[in-house]
Amino acid sequence: MSLIGTVVKGVIVLDGNPPLPDGTRVRVMLDEDDLPLPSTTETYEEHLAALRESIEDMKAGRTRPAREVLKEIAQRHNLPLEPGE
């Protein structure tokens, strides 16, 4: 079954108000055409400069393994280290 709705004040309101009993699990898929573009104050040139700097850091060995960084973030925010933990 496929239903369509709109987010109103943070709540999904389904068209036609279908009678779904409490506890019914649903899957929500966003219509990406309706999403606003993220706002940014970074110019194209600033973005390129940041990318070039990142590439130079990588070439110079100034990197860290992604798992190490993700573990730090998880610990800092009390998140599980692995899915299901």
C-alpha positions as CSV (number, residue, x, y, z in Angstrom):
1,M,0.0,0.0,0.0
2,S,1.3,3.4,-0.8
3,L,0.0,6.6,0.9
4,I,0.8,10.2,0.3
5,G,0.9,13.0,2.9
6,T,2.5,16.3,4.0
7,V,4.6,17.3,6.9
8,V,2.7,19.8,9.0
9,K,4.4,21.3,12.1
10,G,6.7,18.3,12.2
11,V,4.0,15.6,11.9
12,I,3.2,13.6,8.8
13,V,-0.5,14.1,7.9
14,L,-1.6,11.5,5.4
15,D,-4.0,12.5,2.6
16,G,-7.6,11.3,3.2
17,N,-6.8,10.5,6.8
18,P,-6.7,6.7,6.3
19,P,-7.8,4.6,9.4
20,L,-4.4,3.1,10.5
21,P,-4.5,1.6,14.0
22,D,-2.1,2.8,16.6
23,G,1.2,0.8,16.4
24,T,1.0,0.4,12.7
25,R,4.6,0.5,11.3
26,V,5.1,2.6,8.3
27,R,8.0,3.4,5.9
28,V,8.5,7.0,4.8
29,M,10.1,7.9,1.5
30,L,10.8,11.5,0.7
31,D,10.0,13.0,-2.6
32,E,13.4,14.6,-3.2
33,D,12.0,17.1,-5.7
34,D,10.1,18.8,-2.9
35,L,13.2,19.1,-0.5
36,P,14.7,22.6,-0.2
37,L,18.3,23.0,-1.3
38,P,20.7,23.2,1.6
39,S,21.7,26.8,2.3
40,T,25.4,27.6,2.3
41,T,27.4,30.8,2.6
42,E,30.5,29.2,1.1
43,T,31.4,30.4,-2.4
44,Y,32.4,28.1,-5.1
45,E,36.0,29.3,-4.9
46,E,36.1,28.7,-1.1
47,H,34.7,25.2,-1.6
48,L,37.4,24.4,-4.2
49,A,40.1,25.8,-1.8
50,A,38.9,23.6,1.0
51,L,38.9,20.6,-1.3
52,R,42.4,21.4,-2.5
53,E,43.6,21.8,1.1
54,S,42.1,18.4,2.0
55,I,43.9,16.8,-1.0
56,E,47.2,18.3,0.2
57,D,46.5,17.0,3.7
58,M,45.9,13.5,2.4
59,K,49.1,13.6,0.2
60,A,51.1,14.8,3.2
61,G,49.7,11.9,5.4
62,R,47.7,14.2,7.7
63,T,44.8,11.8,7.8
64,R,43.1,9.5,10.3
65,P,41.3,6.2,9.7
66,A,37.5,6.9,9.4
67,R,36.7,4.1,11.9
68,E,38.8,5.9,14.5
69,V,37.0,9.2,13.9
70,L,33.6,7.6,13.9
71,K,34.4,5.8,17.2
72,E,35.3,9.1,18.8
73,I,32.1,10.8,17.6
74,A,30.0,7.8,18.9
75,Q,31.7,8.0,22.3
76,R,31.4,11.8,22.5
77,H,27.6,11.5,21.8
78,N,26.8,8.3,23.7
79,L,26.0,6.4,20.5
80,P,26.5,2.7,19.9
81,L,29.8,1.9,18.4
82,E,28.3,-0.7,16.0
83,P,24.7,-1.1,14.7
84,G,22.6,-3.0,17.3
85,E,24.8,-2.3,20.3
